[in-house]
Amino acid sequence: MKRFFLLALMSVLFLAYASAQERRVEDESVVFTEAEKERANTAKRFKDMSPLEKDALYLLNLARTCPQKFAERYVKGYQRGGYMFAERKDSLYRQLKNMTPLDPLLPHPGLYAHCVCLVEQSVKRGYLSHSREGTTCEKRFSGECVSNAGTNDALVHICNLLVDAGKGNEALGHRRLMLSEKFHYAAAAQKNRFFVLQFWRDLSGKTDYTYDRETEQGSTQEDDGEEGDDGNKEDEEEEEDSIPIEEIDYDTYINAQFDHPEDDPLFYHR
């Protein structure tokens, strides 16, 4: 009996600690207009995405299309523990306050299927990373963020990735992807404690990819349209000029874009 009460007490203390470490404090005096909310809610009719996944894309779009309001309502009072959290939250707040609004991201079923493949097979293999080792998933994205936050709150996922606290995130790679003007398509997927967010720049060269949850296999439906010589030549030239994403380590690729992150105004050090 004593052991039972001890375990119960430890569980309560742990939950209290976790709650203190991560709290969403919203400023409800900051209100988005109906037009702003409608513009950000691009996934509302996307039937395959769960409510949390739709909310994640909606909140990210609010950060992109209404950065000043998002900073005041969601970022200013957001609290969480972690390495360099306070400094990077402050840099995110200032960046959003001075940022030019971006276009909202649009969902795409093919990109969503890639997200679902990674998140579901990651649960099966027991860990989440950018690696596809131990999965049948493909690397067909322009950018990718993964989170092990273990929460069913879309805002926590989005804010954590935007703040980009933690060792090894000095280049703010997640934030740069999420607030990049280069991307126009996005999808999010969550299962258990794992969360995946992926981006595409455009739809050129993309095929219709689907993922079967039962067989855990993905398939690609090739375009049945006429094949023009010019079009094929253009695709081949694009492939020759790019480095296949599966041949490079994702984190190395992202950080290689910023050889000297300490020169960036958003970089902080102790």
Disulfide bonds with the S-S distance in Angstrom:
Cys117-Cys137 2.16
